[in-house]
């Protein structure tokens, strides 16, 4: 088995460090970092050092840091590793991916790969080149590893529980997905400092193009599981919207550590307030099924933690993931016809019995109006732990890139078509 030797390039986002939160078999302990000598690099090194120094299950990474103005040229010339980790500024990411693939390197790239519709052809070219060179390009889709999402997907695929997908309508979609994120938060036990470019959509993209990637991925994952969805014939974007999150200078200073708004975000500043491109929605059809995606950003959660909601409507039942603020997400199944409640509960119980090897301890609670899937605490691994699971996926496919299912490659393009077209349409329809 060939060892994976990681090279992290320009780690401007904390996800770059979370990939290394655990040591995995097949991944060499020596990792390389190529980056400019700036605050982003120092924050990355601090996070990895904290993983090595923690008392419980410490990592043992050895970092070889190569910094300077010519960091990218050095990376392309030296190539001491065979796999590139990219999680930094969003807009330049696709060019870094292209350079890595052209050099015959495997790529683990955090979302988003592209944030503007005009860059979509670059993504098509990168994936085609990767296929020709037989190198792996893998997206960090952590939400697929959330246990409630996995259970929802299994229930939606069970005709005895869900039936068939409803077609829905723009006013009442068959699938709605919504997430709320927060600027002020704690990551790996420490307050998160966000870089200034996070607030510049020319660099980071609007919310739907960034965190909305997860929602587009899950929509494909739920509506068309394990099937290729061609963006040219299977997707129709119907409507999109955008509205800002307004931040005071004091709030901006608290989450960035900067005393004032930098000149790069000046076009988005009015008075003492920054208009952050943090909220988007899009309505579309996937193979005829109506879907609505909504991404929201708040400054701080009064109850703590980001939230996620997913409601899938079938002919027999609605299967929903609901997460009230401050609570863990839950899977709830409601019969479409109350007269069928007992039959739906029976079908969910049967499914839980079949899950015991993969999801031990999962049971059903019947409250006479809906079935709630009880999930033991040991199965709730948490968002940060999902990054190690993504690295595990990458490690498996690294050994045989041709084993990646065809639908994964097709749908990687489709989800970025959805997100970038949604932003493009929203800008045409609403300016701020």
C-alpha positions in Angstrom: 0.0 0.0 0.0 1.4 3.4 -1.0 1.6 5.9 1.9 -0.2 9.2 1.6 2.1 12.1 2.1 0.1 15.3 2.7 1.1 18.7 1.4 -1.1 21.6 2.6 -1.0 24.6 0.4 -2.1 28.1 1.6 -4.2 27.0 4.6 -6.4 30.0 5.1 -9.4 28.1 6.6 -9.5 26.1 9.8 -10.8 23.1 8.0 -7.2 22.6 6.7 -6.2 21.7 10.2 -9.3 19.7 11.1 -8.4 17.2 8.3 -5.4 16.3 10.6 -7.3 16.0 13.8 -6.7 12.3 13.9 -3.8 10.0 12.8 -4.9 7.5 10.2 -3.3 4.3 9.0 -1.8 4.8 5.5 -1.1 8.5 6.1 2.5 9.4 6.8 3.1 11.5 10.0 5.4 13.9 8.2 3.3 16.5 6.4 4.4 19.5 4.4 3.0 23.1 4.5 3.6 25.6 1.7 2.2 29.1 2.5 3.0 32.8 2.7 4.3 33.8 6.1 1.1 35.3 7.4 -1.6 35.0 10.2 -3.4 32.2 8.3 -0.2 30.1 8.4 0.4 30.8 12.1 -3.2 29.9 13.0 -2.9 26.6 11.0 0.3 25.6 12.8 -1.2 26.5 16.2 -4.2 24.2 15.6 -2.1 21.3 14.5 0.3 21.8 17.4 -2.7 21.8 19.7 -3.8 18.4 18.3 -0.3 17.0 19.1 -0.4 18.5 22.6 -3.8 17.5 23.7 -3.9 15.0 26.7 -6.5 12.6 25.1 -5.5 10.8 21.9 -2.8 13.2 20.8 -1.6 13.2 17.3 2.0 12.9 16.3 2.3 15.1 13.2 5.7 16.3 12.0 5.3 19.5 9.9 7.9 20.6 7.4 7.0 24.3 6.8 8.2 26.0 3.6 7.2 29.6 3.5 8.0 32.7 1.6 6.9 34.8 -1.3 7.6 32.0 -3.8 5.7 29.3 -1.8 3.6 28.2 -4.7 6.6 27.9 -7.1 8.5 25.9 -4.5 5.5 23.6 -4.1 5.3 22.9 -7.8 9.1 22.4 -8.1 9.7 20.3 -5.0 6.6 18.1 -4.5 7.8 16.1 -1.5 4.4 14.6 -1.1 1.7 13.0 -3.3 -1.5 14.5 -2.0 -2.5 18.1 -1.7 -4.8 19.5 1.0 -6.6 22.8 0.0 -8.7 24.8 2.4 -8.1 28.5 2.1 -9.3 31.5 0.1 -12.2 30.3 -2.0 -11.9 32.1 -5.4 -8.3 31.1 -6.1 -8.8 27.5 -5.1 -9.8 26.2 -8.5 -6.5 27.4 -9.9 -4.5 25.6 -7.2 -6.5 22.5 -7.9 -5.7 22.7 -11.6 -2.0 23.2 -10.9 -1.9 20.2 -8.5 -3.8 17.9 -11.0 -1.5 19.0 -13.9 1.4 18.0 -11.7 -0.1 14.5 -11.3 -1.0 15.0 -7.6 -4.1 13.8 -5.8 -6.2 16.6 -4.2 -8.3 16.8 -1.1 -10.0 20.1 -1.5 -12.4 21.7 1.0 -15.6 23.3 -0.4 -16.2 25.4 -2.3 -14.2 24.5 -5.4 -15.7 27.4 -7.4 -17.8 30.4 -6.2 -18.6 32.1 -9.5 -20.4 30.8 -12.6 -17.7 32.1 -14.8 -15.2 29.7 -13.2 -17.4 26.6 -13.7 -15.7 25.7 -17.0 -12.4 25.6 -15.1 -13.9 22.9 -12.8 -15.1 20.9 -15.8 -11.5 21.0 -17.2 -9.9 20.1 -13.9 -12.1 17.0 -13.4 -11.6 15.9 -17.0 -7.8 16.3 -16.6 -7.9 14.4 -13.3 -9.7 11.6 -15.0 -7.2 11.4 -17.8 -4.3 11.4 -15.3 -6.0 8.9 -12.9 -5.6 11.2 -9.9 -8.1 11.6 -7.2 -9.9 14.9 -6.6 -12.1 14.6 -3.5 -14.5 17.1 -1.8 -14.7 17.5 1.9 -18.4 16.7 2.3 -18.6 16.3 6.1 -22.4 16.5 6.3 -22.6 13.1 4.7 -21.1 11.7 7.9 -23.7 13.2 10.2 -25.6 10.3 11.6 -29.1 11.9 11.2 -28.4 12.6 7.6 -27.3 9.0 7.0 -30.4 7.7 8.7 -32.7 10.1 6.8 -31.1 8.9 3.5 -31.8 5.3 4.3 -35.4 5.9 5.3 -36.0 7.9 2.1 -34.7 5.0 0.1 -37.1 2.5 1.8 -40.4 2.4 -0.2 -42.2 0.8 2.9 -41.4 4.0 4.9 -41.3 6.8 2.4 -43.0 5.6 -0.7 -42.0 7.6 -3.8 -40.9 11.2 -3.9 -43.6 13.8 -4.3 -43.1 16.2 -7.2 -43.9 19.2 -5.0 -44.1 22.8 -6.3 -42.2 26.0 -5.9 -44.5 27.0 -3.1 -44.3 23.6 -1.4 -41.1 21.8 -2.4 -40.8 18.1 -1.9 -37.4 18.7 -0.3 -36.3 21.7 1.8 -32.9 22.0 3.2 -31.8 24.9 5.4 -28.7 25.6 7.5 -27.9 28.4 9.9 -24.2 29.1 10.7 -22.7 31.6 13.1 -19.7 33.8 12.7 -18.7 33.8 16.4 -17.9 30.2 17.4 -15.5 27.8 19.1 -13.4 25.3 17.0 -11.3 22.6 18.5 -11.8 24.1 21.9 -10.7 27.6 21.0 -12.4 30.8 19.8 -12.3 31.1 16.1 -10.7 34.1 14.5 -11.9 34.7 10.9 -9.7 36.3 8.3 -10.8 39.5 6.7 -11.3 37.9 3.3 -14.1 35.8 4.8 -16.3 38.9 4.5 -15.3 39.8 0.9 -17.6 37.8 -1.5 -15.0 38.5 -4.3 -12.7 36.1 -2.4 -15.0 33.9 -0.3 -18.2 33.9 -2.5 -21.7 34.4 -1.3 -23.2 32.0 1.2 -24.9 29.7 -1.3 -21.7 29.2 -3.2 -19.8 28.3 0.0 -21.8 26.5 2.8 -24.6 26.0 0.3 -22.4 23.4 -1.4 -23.3 21.0 1.5 -27.0 21.5 0.9 -26.7 21.0 -2.9 -24.7 17.8 -2.2 -27.3 16.5 0.2 -30.1 17.3 -2.2 -28.5 15.1 -4.9 -27.7 12.5 -2.2 -31.3 12.3 -1.1 -33.3 12.7 -4.2 -31.1 10.7 -6.6 -29.0 8.4 -4.3 -26.1 6.8 -6.1 -27.3 8.1 -9.5 -25.6 10.6 -11.8 -27.5 13.9 -12.2 -26.5 15.7 -15.4 -26.6 19.5 -14.8 -27.4 20.1 -18.5 -30.6 18.1 -18.6 -31.7 17.1 -15.1 -31.5 20.5 -13.2 -33.7 23.6 -13.6 -33.0 26.6 -11.4 -36.3 28.3 -11.0 -35.7 31.2 -8.5 -33.1 32.6 -6.1 -32.7 35.3 -3.6 -30.1 37.0 -1.4 -30.1 39.4 1.6 -27.2 40.6 3.8 -26.3 40.0 7.4 -25.5 43.5 8.8 -22.5 43.6 11.2 -21.3 46.5 13.3 -17.6 47.4 13.4 -17.4 46.1 16.9 -18.8 42.7 15.9 -16.4 42.6 12.9 -13.5 43.4 15.3 -14.5 40.7 17.7 -14.5 37.9 15.2 -11.4 39.0 13.2 -9.2 40.7 15.7 -8.9 43.7 13.4 -9.5 47.2 14.8 -11.2 48.5 11.7 -12.7 47.5 8.4 -9.8 46.8 6.0 -9.9 48.6 2.6 -10.7 45.3 0.8 -14.2 45.3 2.2 -14.9 49.0 1.9 -17.4 48.6 -0.9 -19.6 46.7 1.5 -19.4 49.2 4.3 -22.0 51.8 5.0 -21.4 54.0 8.0 -20.4 51.8 10.9 -21.9 48.6 9.3 -20.7 45.9 7.0 -23.2 44.2 4.7 -22.0 40.6 4.7 -23.2 38.4 1.8 -24.4 35.7 4.2 -27.9 34.7 3.2 -29.2 33.0 0.0 -32.0 30.8 -1.2 -32.6 28.9 -4.4 -35.6 26.9 -5.7 -34.9 24.3 -8.4 -36.0 20.9 -9.7 -33.9 17.7 -9.7 -35.2 15.3 -12.2 -38.6 17.0 -11.8 -38.6 17.0 -7.9 -38.9 20.5 -6.5 -36.2 21.4 -4.0 -35.5 24.6 -1.9 -32.1 25.3 -0.3 -31.6 28.1 2.2 -28.3 29.2 3.7 -28.3 31.6 6.7 -25.6 33.3 8.8 -26.1 34.9 12.2 -23.5 36.7 14.3 -23.8 34.4 17.3 -26.1 31.7 18.4 -27.8 32.4 21.8 -28.2 28.7 22.3 -24.9 27.6 20.8 -24.0 25.7 17.7 -25.0 25.8 14.0 -28.3 24.2 13.0 -29.6 22.1 10.1 -33.1 21.2 8.9 -34.0 18.8 6.1 -37.6 17.9 5.2 -38.2 15.2 2.6 -41.8 14.6 1.5 -42.9 11.2 0.1 -46.2 9.6 -0.9 -46.2 7.5 2.3 -44.4 9.7 4.8 -42.4 12.8 5.5 -38.9 12.1 6.8 -37.4 15.1 8.5 -34.2 16.1 10.3 -35.0 18.9 12.7 -32.6 20.7 15.1 -34.0 23.3 17.4 -31.4 25.9 18.6 -29.1 24.4 21.3 -30.3 20.9 20.7 -29.0 17.9 18.8 -30.6 17.0 15.4 -33.3 14.4 15.4 -34.9 12.2 12.7 -38.7 12.3 12.7 -41.1 10.3 10.5 -44.7 11.4 10.0 -47.2 9.4 7.9 -48.7 11.3 5.0 -52.1 9.9 6.0 -52.8 9.6 9.8 -54.6 6.3 9.1 -51.3 4.8 7.9 -49.4 5.9 11.1 -49.1 2.3 12.5 -47.9 0.9 9.2 -45.2 3.6 8.9 -44.0 3.1 12.4 -43.8 -0.7 11.8 -41.7 -0.1 8.7 -39.4 2.3 10.6 -39.0 -0.3 13.4 -38.2 -3.0 10.8 -35.5 -0.7 9.3 -34.0 0.0 12.7 -33.7 -3.7 13.4 -31.8 -4.1 10.1 -29.5 -1.2 11.1 -28.2 -2.8 14.3 -24.8 -3.8 12.9 -24.1 -0.3 11.4 -26.1 1.8 13.8 -26.2 -0.2 17.1 -28.8 0.9 19.6 -31.0 2.9 17.2 -34.7 2.5 18.2 -38.1 4.1 17.5 -40.2 6.1 19.9 -43.9 6.3 18.8 -45.8 9.2 20.2 -49.0 8.4 18.3 -48.6 11.2 15.8 -45.1 10.6 14.6 -42.1 8.3 14.9 -38.9 9.6 16.4 -35.7 7.7 15.8 -33.7 7.5 19.0 -30.0 7.8 18.4 -27.6 6.7 21.1 -25.0 9.4 22.1 -22.1 7.2 21.0 -23.3 7.4 17.4 -23.2 11.3 17.5 -19.6 11.9 16.6 -19.9 15.7 16.0 -19.0 18.0 13.0 -15.3 18.3 13.8 -14.8 14.5 14.0 -16.3 14.1 10.5 -13.1 15.6 8.9 -11.1 12.5 9.9 -13.9 10.4 8.3 -13.5 12.3 5.1 -9.7 11.8 5.2 -10.5 8.1 5.6 -12.6 8.2 2.4 -9.8 9.9 0.6 -7.3 7.3 1.8 -9.4 4.5 0.4 -9.9 6.0 -3.0 -6.3 7.3 -3.1 -5.2 3.7 -3.7 -7.5 3.2 -6.7 -8.9 6.5 -8.1 -10.8 4.6 -10.8 -12.9 3.0 -8.1 -14.7 6.3 -7.4 -18.3 5.8 -8.6 -19.2 7.6 -11.9 -22.1 9.3 -10.2 -19.7 11.0 -7.7 -17.8 12.6 -10.5 -20.9 13.7 -12.4 -22.6 15.1 -9.3 -19.5 17.0 -8.2 -20.0 19.2 -11.2 -23.8 19.3 -10.8 -23.7 20.6 -7.2 -21.4 23.5 -8.2 -23.6 24.2 -11.2 -26.5 24.6 -8.7 -24.7 26.8 -6.3 -23.0 29.2 -8.8 -26.2 29.5 -10.9 -28.2 30.3 -7.8 -25.8 33.1 -6.9 -25.9 34.4 -10.4 -29.7 34.5 -10.6 -30.0 36.0 -7.1 -27.7 38.9 -8.1 -29.7 39.6 -11.2 -32.9 39.7 -9.2 -31.8 41.5 -6.1 -29.0 44.0 -5.6 -27.8 45.4 -2.3 
